[in-house]
Amino acid sequence: MSRKISLILLGAPGAGKGTQAEIISERYSIPAISTGAIIREAIASGSELGMKVQEYTNRGDLVPDEVVIDIIKERLSRPDCEGGFILDGFPRTVPQAEALDRLGVEITDVISIEVSDEAIMERMSGRRVCKACGSTFHVRYNPSPNGEYCRCGEPLSIRADDRPEVVESRLRVYHEQTEPLKAYYESKGKLKIVLGQEKLEDTTALTTAALEGID
Ligand code: AMP
């Protein structure tokens, strides 16, 4: 496909946005930008930004709009975004989407990956992440070929915000603050819905079909 893709992936935490973003990134050679990953790196490094946002993420709350808008503004200004990009986890609120519009960032596609809350709760309990390289796995649906270790050799861990009580709070935040973005992008004629499947390759096939305009 030769057209430029600047894609927003919407969906609840745990819907599979990160995994699909990695696959699409490789397939179309465009960067996958995850504000969550940038925030986790900042927290791990103990930077000023990290210390400022840690209390929000630990509770499962969103980080203030102005903080993530600054992060995304800086990231999108880098040269690797010139040929397109995938946004995973941004925007998460209507004011963030409006800020993106004000920055003059052109979005070609918005895909919402839909998964029920019950399935999300089940998925999050099996999610494992690599703190070294950022890869994500699931003990049942997307296991690492190295078991409890990542492909890169580092041990896998459970994200602090994947604990059940935090997941419940993140789902509540998603329904209240992020889901309204579907109507926002629907009204611009950009929204496509993909029903998240149990097998990630089936979700990838549907996501790719949505991107390439195959119904
Ligand atoms: P994620 O990995 O996308 O689920 O993000 C992890 C956490 O980072 C979220 O629970 C929020 O606390 C924070 N975060 C990531 N992206 C955003 C955003 N666009 N707006 C506000 N907070 C965010």
py3Dmol code that shows the C-alpha trace and the ligand (Angstrom):
import py3Dmol

protein = """\
ATOM      1  CA  MET A   1       0.000   0.000   0.000  1.00  0.00           C
ATOM      2  CA  SER A   2       1.537   3.333  -0.982  1.00  0.00           C
ATOM      3  CA  ARG A   3      -0.728   5.869   0.711  1.00  0.00           C
ATOM      4  CA  LYS A   4       0.554   7.547   3.847  1.00  0.00           C
ATOM      5  CA  ILE A   5      -0.990   6.128   7.004  1.00  0.00           C
ATOM      6  CA  SER A   6      -1.406   8.189  10.151  1.00  0.00           C
ATOM      7  CA  LEU A   7      -3.487   5.949  12.328  1.00  0.00           C
ATOM      8  CA  ILE A   8      -5.100   6.305  15.737  1.00  0.00           C
ATOM      9  CA  LEU A   9      -5.851   3.046  17.511  1.00  0.00           C
ATOM     10  CA  LEU A  10      -8.693   3.375  19.998  1.00  0.00           C
ATOM     11  CA  GLY A  11      -9.855   0.728  22.429  1.00  0.00           C
ATOM     12  CA  ALA A  12      -9.983  -0.132  26.100  1.00  0.00           C
ATOM     13  CA  PRO A  13      -6.771  -0.888  27.973  1.00  0.00           C
ATOM     14  CA  GLY A  14      -5.955  -4.499  27.159  1.00  0.00           C
ATOM     15  CA  ALA A  15      -7.959  -4.556  23.916  1.00  0.00           C
ATOM     16  CA  GLY A  16      -4.764  -5.354  22.015  1.00  0.00           C
ATOM     17  CA  LYS A  17      -3.832  -1.921  20.659  1.00  0.00           C
ATOM     18  CA  GLY A  18      -0.165  -2.254  21.591  1.00  0.00           C
ATOM     19  CA  THR A  19       0.242  -5.648  19.949  1.00  0.00           C
ATOM     20  CA  GLN A  20      -1.565  -4.573  16.772  1.00  0.00           C
ATOM     21  CA  ALA A  21       0.439  -1.332  16.701  1.00  0.00           C
ATOM     22  CA  GLU A  22       3.715  -3.317  16.754  1.00  0.00           C
ATOM     23  CA  ILE A  23       2.534  -5.544  13.885  1.00  0.00           C
ATOM     24  CA  ILE A  24       1.240  -2.655  11.738  1.00  0.00           C
ATOM     25  CA  SER A  25       4.415  -0.696  12.462  1.00  0.00           C
ATOM     26  CA  GLU A  26       6.553  -3.481  11.055  1.00  0.00           C
ATOM     27  CA  ARG A  27       4.268  -4.150   8.096  1.00  0.00           C
ATOM     28  CA  TYR A  28       4.113  -0.524   6.912  1.00  0.00           C
ATOM     29  CA  SER A  29       7.504   0.623   8.269  1.00  0.00           C
ATOM     30  CA  ILE A  30       6.052   3.451  10.325  1.00  0.00           C
ATOM     31  CA  PRO A  31       6.713   4.140  14.014  1.00  0.00           C
ATOM     32  CA  ALA A  32       4.218   2.998  16.670  1.00  0.00           C
ATOM     33  CA  ILE A  33       3.988   5.680  19.324  1.00  0.00           C
ATOM     34  CA  SER A  34       2.648   4.676  22.724  1.00  0.00           C
ATOM     35  CA  THR A  35       2.204   7.476  25.239  1.00  0.00           C
ATOM     36  CA  GLY A  36       1.843   4.758  27.905  1.00  0.00           C
ATOM     37  CA  ALA A  37       5.269   3.335  26.996  1.00  0.00           C
ATOM     38  CA  ILE A  38       6.857   6.807  26.997  1.00  0.00           C
ATOM     39  CA  ILE A  39       5.308   7.456  30.415  1.00  0.00           C
ATOM     40  CA  ARG A  40       6.481   4.094  31.800  1.00  0.00           C
ATOM     41  CA  GLU A  41      10.027   4.785  30.563  1.00  0.00           C
ATOM     42  CA  ALA A  42       9.942   8.193  32.253  1.00  0.00           C
ATOM     43  CA  ILE A  43       8.802   6.589  35.524  1.00  0.00           C
ATOM     44  CA  ALA A  44      11.464   3.863  35.311  1.00  0.00           C
ATOM     45  CA  SER A  45      14.207   6.439  34.691  1.00  0.00           C
ATOM     46  CA  GLY A  46      13.101   8.526  37.678  1.00  0.00           C
ATOM     47  CA  SER A  47      13.012  11.688  35.561  1.00  0.00           C
ATOM     48  CA  GLU A  48      11.141  14.819  36.604  1.00  0.00           C
ATOM     49  CA  LEU A  49       8.338  13.899  34.187  1.00  0.00           C
ATOM     50  CA  GLY A  50       8.240  10.362  35.618  1.00  0.00           C
ATOM     51  CA  MET A  51       7.883  11.580  39.183  1.00  0.00           C
ATOM     52  CA  LYS A  52       5.127  13.972  38.157  1.00  0.00           C
ATOM     53  CA  VAL A  53       2.975  11.282  36.479  1.00  0.00           C
ATOM     54  CA  GLN A  54       3.590   8.199  38.631  1.00  0.00           C
ATOM     55  CA  GLU A  55       0.771   8.872  41.103  1.00  0.00           C
ATOM     56  CA  TYR A  56      -1.786   9.048  38.271  1.00  0.00           C
ATOM     57  CA  THR A  57      -0.764   5.829  36.493  1.00  0.00           C
ATOM     58  CA  ASN A  58      -0.527   3.886  39.765  1.00  0.00           C
ATOM     59  CA  ARG A  59      -4.172   4.726  40.467  1.00  0.00           C
ATOM     60  CA  GLY A  60      -5.238   3.882  36.913  1.00  0.00           C
ATOM     61  CA  ASP A  61      -6.070   7.542  36.260  1.00  0.00           C
ATOM     62  CA  LEU A  62      -5.158   9.515  33.188  1.00  0.00           C
ATOM     63  CA  VAL A  63      -2.168  11.830  33.280  1.00  0.00           C
ATOM     64  CA  PRO A  64      -3.212  15.511  32.812  1.00  0.00           C
ATOM     65  CA  ASP A  65      -3.944  16.437  29.189  1.00  0.00           C
ATOM     66  CA  GLU A  66      -1.266  19.154  28.973  1.00  0.00           C
ATOM     67  CA  VAL A  67       1.465  16.682  30.006  1.00  0.00           C
ATOM     68  CA  VAL A  68       0.635  14.082  27.326  1.00  0.00           C
ATOM     69  CA  ILE A  69      -0.007  16.749  24.695  1.00  0.00           C
ATOM     70  CA  ASP A  70       3.554  18.038  25.246  1.00  0.00           C
ATOM     71  CA  ILE A  71       4.904  14.476  25.010  1.00  0.00           C
ATOM     72  CA  ILE A  72       3.095  13.771  21.731  1.00  0.00           C
ATOM     73  CA  LYS A  73       3.966  17.153  20.232  1.00  0.00           C
ATOM     74  CA  GLU A  74       7.671  16.491  20.767  1.00  0.00           C
ATOM     75  CA  ARG A  75       7.446  12.888  19.512  1.00  0.00           C
ATOM     76  CA  LEU A  76       5.516  13.738  16.329  1.00  0.00           C
ATOM     77  CA  SER A  77       8.045  16.445  15.447  1.00  0.00           C
ATOM     78  CA  ARG A  78      10.793  13.836  14.964  1.00  0.00           C
ATOM     79  CA  PRO A  79      11.769  12.976  11.377  1.00  0.00           C
ATOM     80  CA  ASP A  80      10.698   9.309  11.579  1.00  0.00           C
ATOM     81  CA  CYS A  81       7.050  10.457  11.698  1.00  0.00           C
ATOM     82  CA  GLU A  82       7.211  12.194   8.326  1.00  0.00           C
ATOM     83  CA  GLY A  83       6.140   9.069   6.423  1.00  0.00           C
ATOM     84  CA  GLY A  84       3.260   8.279   8.780  1.00  0.00           C
ATOM     85  CA  PHE A  85       2.784   6.844  12.290  1.00  0.00           C
ATOM     86  CA  ILE A  86       0.503   4.882  14.589  1.00  0.00           C
ATOM     87  CA  LEU A  87      -0.787   6.411  17.814  1.00  0.00           C
ATOM     88  CA  ASP A  88      -1.467   3.820  20.505  1.00  0.00           C
ATOM     89  CA  GLY A  89      -3.079   5.304  23.593  1.00  0.00           C
ATOM     90  CA  PHE A  90      -3.337   8.899  22.376  1.00  0.00           C
ATOM     91  CA  PRO A  91      -5.695  10.747  22.226  1.00  0.00           C
ATOM     92  CA  ARG A  92      -7.508   9.486  25.331  1.00  0.00           C
ATOM     93  CA  THR A  93      -9.835  12.460  25.887  1.00  0.00           C
ATOM     94  CA  VAL A  94     -11.738  14.854  23.618  1.00  0.00           C
ATOM     95  CA  PRO A  95      -9.484  17.809  24.629  1.00  0.00           C
ATOM     96  CA  GLN A  96      -6.438  15.726  23.563  1.00  0.00           C
ATOM     97  CA  ALA A  97      -8.061  15.054  20.164  1.00  0.00           C
ATOM     98  CA  GLU A  98      -8.827  18.757  19.782  1.00  0.00           C
ATOM     99  CA  ALA A  99      -5.207  19.586  20.653  1.00  0.00           C
ATOM    100  CA  LEU A 100      -4.026  17.184  17.951  1.00  0.00           C
ATOM    101  CA  ASP A 101      -6.282  18.945  15.445  1.00  0.00           C
ATOM    102  CA  ARG A 102      -4.956  22.341  16.563  1.00  0.00           C
ATOM    103  CA  LEU A 103      -1.376  21.122  16.027  1.00  0.00           C
ATOM    104  CA  GLY A 104      -2.383  20.527  12.397  1.00  0.00           C
ATOM    105  CA  VAL A 105      -1.660  16.785  12.590  1.00  0.00           C
ATOM    106  CA  GLU A 106      -3.493  15.030   9.777  1.00  0.00           C
ATOM    107  CA  ILE A 107      -5.050  11.709  10.782  1.00  0.00           C
ATOM    108  CA  THR A 108      -5.957   9.364   7.922  1.00  0.00           C
ATOM    109  CA  ASP A 109      -7.513   6.470   9.874  1.00  0.00           C
ATOM    110  CA  VAL A 110      -9.062   5.765  13.260  1.00  0.00           C
ATOM    111  CA  ILE A 111      -9.665   2.150  14.218  1.00  0.00           C
ATOM    112  CA  SER A 112     -11.401   1.164  17.431  1.00  0.00           C
ATOM    113  CA  ILE A 113     -10.641  -2.364  18.626  1.00  0.00           C
ATOM    114  CA  GLU A 114     -13.656  -3.490  20.640  1.00  0.00           C
ATOM    115  CA  VAL A 115     -13.466  -6.085  23.400  1.00  0.00           C
ATOM    116  CA  SER A 116     -15.929  -6.665  26.264  1.00  0.00           C
ATOM    117  CA  ASP A 117     -14.947  -5.604  29.801  1.00  0.00           C
ATOM    118  CA  GLU A 118     -15.169  -9.239  30.966  1.00  0.00           C
ATOM    119  CA  ALA A 119     -12.709 -10.397  28.319  1.00  0.00           C
ATOM    120  CA  ILE A 120     -10.404  -7.475  29.179  1.00  0.00           C
ATOM    121  CA  MET A 121     -10.328  -8.461  32.856  1.00  0.00           C
ATOM    122  CA  GLU A 122      -9.355 -11.990  31.851  1.00  0.00           C
ATOM    123  CA  ARG A 123      -6.703 -10.834  29.408  1.00  0.00           C
ATOM    124  CA  MET A 124      -5.023  -8.339  31.709  1.00  0.00           C
ATOM    125  CA  SER A 125      -4.402 -10.986  34.352  1.00  0.00           C
ATOM    126  CA  GLY A 126      -2.246 -12.896  31.843  1.00  0.00           C
ATOM    127  CA  ARG A 127      -0.383  -9.956  30.359  1.00  0.00           C
ATOM    128  CA  ARG A 128       3.410  -9.895  30.667  1.00  0.00           C
ATOM    129  CA  VAL A 129       5.745  -7.127  29.586  1.00  0.00           C
ATOM    130  CA  CYS A 130       9.473  -6.792  29.025  1.00  0.00           C
ATOM    131  CA  LYS A 131      10.891  -3.797  30.855  1.00  0.00           C
ATOM    132  CA  ALA A 132      14.026  -3.930  28.707  1.00  0.00           C
ATOM    133  CA  CYS A 133      12.647  -3.803  25.150  1.00  0.00           C
ATOM    134  CA  GLY A 134       8.937  -3.002  25.690  1.00  0.00           C
ATOM    135  CA  SER A 135       7.535  -6.164  24.035  1.00  0.00           C
ATOM    136  CA  THR A 136       4.208  -7.419  25.358  1.00  0.00           C
ATOM    137  CA  PHE A 137       3.001 -11.005  25.667  1.00  0.00           C
ATOM    138  CA  HIS A 138       0.094 -12.979  27.106  1.00  0.00           C
ATOM    139  CA  VAL A 139       0.604 -16.274  28.900  1.00  0.00           C
ATOM    140  CA  ARG A 140      -2.277 -17.830  26.951  1.00  0.00           C
ATOM    141  CA  TYR A 141      -2.949 -15.828  23.774  1.00  0.00           C
ATOM    142  CA  ASN A 142       0.522 -14.605  22.809  1.00  0.00           C
ATOM    143  CA  PRO A 143       3.147 -16.448  24.842  1.00  0.00           C
ATOM    144  CA  SER A 144       6.817 -15.584  24.622  1.00  0.00           C
ATOM    145  CA  PRO A 145       8.831 -18.284  22.831  1.00  0.00           C
ATOM    146  CA  ASN A 146      11.132 -18.126  25.887  1.00  0.00           C
ATOM    147  CA  GLY A 147       8.420 -18.782  28.503  1.00  0.00           C
ATOM    148  CA  GLU A 148       8.837 -16.401  31.438  1.00  0.00           C
ATOM    149  CA  TYR A 149      11.632 -14.609  29.545  1.00  0.00           C
ATOM    150  CA  CYS A 150      11.376 -12.169  26.646  1.00  0.00           C
ATOM    151  CA  ARG A 151      12.673 -12.812  23.131  1.00  0.00           C
ATOM    152  CA  CYS A 152      15.510 -10.435  24.072  1.00  0.00           C
ATOM    153  CA  GLY A 153      16.407 -12.639  27.059  1.00  0.00           C
ATOM    154  CA  GLU A 154      15.213 -10.387  29.908  1.00  0.00           C
ATOM    155  CA  PRO A 155      12.714 -11.732  32.482  1.00  0.00           C
ATOM    156  CA  LEU A 156       9.066 -10.751  31.873  1.00  0.00           C
ATOM    157  CA  SER A 157       7.028  -8.900  34.496  1.00  0.00           C
ATOM    158  CA  ILE A 158       3.451  -7.856  35.336  1.00  0.00           C
ATOM    159  CA  ARG A 159       2.706  -4.155  34.964  1.00  0.00           C
ATOM    160  CA  ALA A 160       1.799  -2.437  38.240  1.00  0.00           C
ATOM    161  CA  ASP A 161      -1.367  -1.088  36.625  1.00  0.00           C
ATOM    162  CA  ASP A 162      -2.498  -4.555  35.440  1.00  0.00           C
ATOM    163  CA  ARG A 163      -3.598  -5.449  38.983  1.00  0.00           C
ATOM    164  CA  PRO A 164      -7.389  -6.233  38.941  1.00  0.00           C
ATOM    165  CA  GLU A 165      -8.488  -3.253  41.064  1.00  0.00           C
ATOM    166  CA  VAL A 166      -6.466  -0.888  38.872  1.00  0.00           C
ATOM    167  CA  VAL A 167      -7.838  -2.508  35.698  1.00  0.00           C
ATOM    168  CA  GLU A 168     -11.397  -1.866  36.914  1.00  0.00           C
ATOM    169  CA  SER A 169     -10.570   1.768  37.459  1.00  0.00           C
ATOM    170  CA  ARG A 170      -8.864   2.028  34.035  1.00  0.00           C
ATOM    171  CA  LEU A 171     -11.951   0.534  32.357  1.00  0.00           C
ATOM    172  CA  ARG A 172     -14.167   3.081  34.107  1.00  0.00           C
ATOM    173  CA  VAL A 173     -11.891   5.890  32.943  1.00  0.00           C
ATOM    174  CA  TYR A 174     -11.953   4.448  29.408  1.00  0.00           C
ATOM    175  CA  HIS A 175     -15.767   4.417  29.238  1.00  0.00           C
ATOM    176  CA  GLU A 176     -16.124   7.891  30.721  1.00  0.00           C
ATOM    177  CA  GLN A 177     -13.307   9.783  29.021  1.00  0.00           C
ATOM    178  CA  THR A 178     -12.011   7.883  25.991  1.00  0.00           C
ATOM    179  CA  GLU A 179     -15.102   6.242  24.488  1.00  0.00           C
ATOM    180  CA  PRO A 180     -16.586   9.660  23.510  1.00  0.00           C
ATOM    181  CA  LEU A 181     -13.723   9.854  20.973  1.00  0.00           C
ATOM    182  CA  LYS A 182     -15.576   7.302  18.848  1.00  0.00           C
ATOM    183  CA  ALA A 183     -18.346   9.825  18.238  1.00  0.00           C
ATOM    184  CA  TYR A 184     -15.734  12.561  17.691  1.00  0.00           C
ATOM    185  CA  TYR A 185     -14.027  10.651  14.863  1.00  0.00           C
ATOM    186  CA  GLU A 186     -17.275   9.135  13.562  1.00  0.00           C
ATOM    187  CA  SER A 187     -18.530  12.657  12.936  1.00  0.00           C
ATOM    188  CA  LYS A 188     -15.398  13.274  10.860  1.00  0.00           C
ATOM    189  CA  GLY A 189     -16.084  10.088   8.865  1.00  0.00           C
ATOM    190  CA  LYS A 190     -12.831   8.464  10.030  1.00  0.00           C
ATOM    191  CA  LEU A 191     -13.941   5.776  12.455  1.00  0.00           C
ATOM    192  CA  LYS A 192     -13.755   2.069  11.686  1.00  0.00           C
ATOM    193  CA  ILE A 193     -14.714  -0.581  14.213  1.00  0.00           C
ATOM    194  CA  VAL A 194     -12.866  -3.884  14.513  1.00  0.00           C
ATOM    195  CA  LEU A 195     -14.244  -6.573  16.817  1.00  0.00           C
ATOM    196  CA  GLY A 196     -11.248  -7.892  18.772  1.00  0.00           C
ATOM    197  CA  GLN A 197     -10.917 -11.645  18.317  1.00  0.00           C
ATOM    198  CA  GLU A 198      -9.593 -14.241  20.729  1.00  0.00           C
ATOM    199  CA  LYS A 199      -6.646 -14.989  18.441  1.00  0.00           C
ATOM    200  CA  LEU A 200      -4.465 -11.977  17.823  1.00  0.00           C
ATOM    201  CA  GLU A 201      -3.743 -12.926  14.196  1.00  0.00           C
ATOM    202  CA  ASP A 202      -7.506 -12.831  13.516  1.00  0.00           C
ATOM    203  CA  THR A 203      -7.655  -9.306  14.969  1.00  0.00           C
ATOM    204  CA  THR A 204      -4.640  -8.381  12.808  1.00  0.00           C
ATOM    205  CA  ALA A 205      -6.420  -9.651   9.676  1.00  0.00           C
ATOM    206  CA  LEU A 206      -9.506  -7.535  10.486  1.00  0.00           C
ATOM    207  CA  THR A 207      -7.416  -4.469  11.356  1.00  0.00           C
ATOM    208  CA  THR A 208      -5.401  -4.718   8.143  1.00  0.00           C
ATOM    209  CA  ALA A 209      -8.586  -5.181   6.128  1.00  0.00           C
ATOM    210  CA  ALA A 210     -10.040  -2.054   7.759  1.00  0.00           C
ATOM    211  CA  LEU A 211      -6.866  -0.109   6.872  1.00  0.00           C
ATOM    212  CA  GLU A 212      -6.872  -1.288   3.309  1.00  0.00           C
ATOM    213  CA  GLY A 213     -10.557  -0.559   2.853  1.00  0.00           C
ATOM    214  CA  ILE A 214     -11.701  -4.162   2.493  1.00  0.00           C
ATOM    215  CA  ASP A 215     -15.077  -4.787   4.174  1.00  0.00           C
TER     216      ASP A 215
END
"""
ligand_1 = """\
23
AMP
P -1.333 2.491 28.373
O -0.092 1.689 28.304
O -1.660 3.136 27.069
O -2.491 1.730 28.944
O -1.030 3.714 29.383
C -0.651 3.492 30.739
C -1.010 4.697 31.582
O -0.309 5.864 31.107
C -2.474 5.088 31.574
O -3.246 4.365 32.499
C -2.400 6.576 31.940
O -2.163 6.770 33.311
C -1.151 7.013 31.196
N -1.467 7.485 29.815
C -1.061 6.914 28.637
N -1.528 7.597 27.577
C -2.253 8.617 28.093
C -3.010 9.692 27.510
N -3.123 9.839 26.182
N -3.628 10.555 28.360
C -3.514 10.444 29.698
N -2.838 9.462 30.309
C -2.201 8.555 29.522
"""
view = py3Dmol.view(width=600, height=400)
view.addModel(protein, "pdb")
view.setStyle({"model": 0}, {"cartoon": {"style": "trace"}})
view.addModel(ligand_1, "xyz")
view.setStyle({"model": 1}, {"stick": {}})
view.zoomTo()
view.show()
